Amino acid sequence: MLINWIEDNNIRTAEYWNDFEKEKTKVFNILDGDFEKLEENSHLNDIYKHLVEISKNENINWREKSILSLASGTCWLEGRFLKDKNINKFTAVDFSKHRIHELGSKTLKYYGFKDDNVDLVYGSILDIKIENKSQDIILLSQAFHHINEPIRLLDEIKRVLKNDGVVIIVGEHYYNKKIKLKQIIKHFIKYLINHKKYREVNTFCPQYQAMFPPSYEKGDIHYSKLDYHNMFKGMGFIYSHYIDKTKTIQAFILRHNESN
C-alpha cells in the first residue's frame, strides 16, 4: 500500500534527495529494470553481507515479525535481505516520494513481496505515525548519519519499538587509524600555515567534525565512536558495535535497557 504521511516536504535536505535528474545517475535508479547492477555494486554488497553476518551473530529471528525500515529509499537492502524471511508486516518510510513509492514499489515486487503485507510511506522518520510498542525490528541502512536530529529520531524509535525489539543500524561511516592519521596531519598543516584563516574556526587539537566535516546539502554527518556511545546510552539503549575495517563501514545493534 502506498501511504502519504506528509503533503508538502519542508525537510531541509529534501531538495537534494528529490532531484529526479540527479537520481537518474545513481545506482538505485532501476526504472530500466536493471536490478543486477544493485547486486553487483561493491559498496551495497558490503552492507548486505554485513547485515547477514550481524543477523546471524545476534541470532535475530525475522520470521512473522513486524519490520519498520526508516529512511529506506528504494528498499534495495530490505527487498534482497527479507525476501525469504516470511515476515508478518513490512513498513518502509522515506521523504523522497519517487524513491519510496515508485522505485521502492518496483524493487519489492522484483524480490517477490506481496502488497498485502507492505506499506510504503512517504513521510518524515522524525514523526512516525505508528502505534507505541508495535515494531519488532527497526532497520536503518545508510540512514542514521543523514539525520540532523538524531536524538529526536532515537526518541521516536524508542517509542515504537517493542520491549523485546531490536534496532539495526548498518552502513554507517567508519574511518580506520590510517585514514584518521591522514586527516590529523592535514589538520596540523592547515593550522600551522593558517590556510584560509583556518585558526579562526579550529582549535589546535583537531576536533572530529573538523577532520570529517558534514555535507549540509546531503545532510551527511560523520559521528565519532564517542558520539554514537553518548547518543545511544543517553537515550536508554544498550548496544553492540560491529566494524568491518576492510570496508570502512560499521553497524550497531540497539535494544531497550531493561534496567532503566
Helices and strands as residue ranges (DSSP letters): E 2-4, H 14-17, H 20-23, H 36-40, H 42-57, E 66-70, H 76-82, E 89-94, H 97-97, I 98-103, H 104-110, G 115-117, E 118-122, E 135-141, G 144-146, H 150-160, E 161-173, H 177-193, G 198-200, H 208-211, H 225-234, E 237-244, E 249-256
